[in-house]
Amino acid sequence: MASNVSGTGFRGAGREAESPWAASWTVAAAFLMVFGGVMAIFEGIAAIARDDVFVATPNFTYEFSLTGWGWVHLILGALVAAAGLALLRGATWARAVGVGLAGLSMIAHFVWLPYQPVWSIVLIVVDGFIIWALCAPRRESPA
């Protein structure tokens, strides 16, 4: 039984698991945050400009003006992109902020479903991956 435990990658009690994949996934999550943030900025600009890309559905439960949703996506996109850039630079606070902003982005895209259903579902899945990647165990630095 000791041989099975020693092969799991744990160094000792109370320490985080060694996972080289976690570092790679964190970088992938940071790139997805930057890309998703920039795309949300463009999405917000298009909604503020009242572009013909969006179809407004009447009598939607979370009905909000298209311009209002445009500002929400524009501001949230800028924050997500900034947190992604900070995460790429190695800021430790960016993990917690990234998880929070990805959660807010998931909620915003859930409510945005009637306007762009396919894009919203894709971004909800991407935000879920970002949360998972930022919460995965980190690689332990050698002491």
PyMOL commands that set and color helices and strands:
alter all, ss='L'
color gray80, all
select helices_A, chain A and resi 2-6+20-48+66-88+93-111+117-135
alter helices_A, ss='H'
color red, helices_A
deselect
rebuild
show_as cartoon
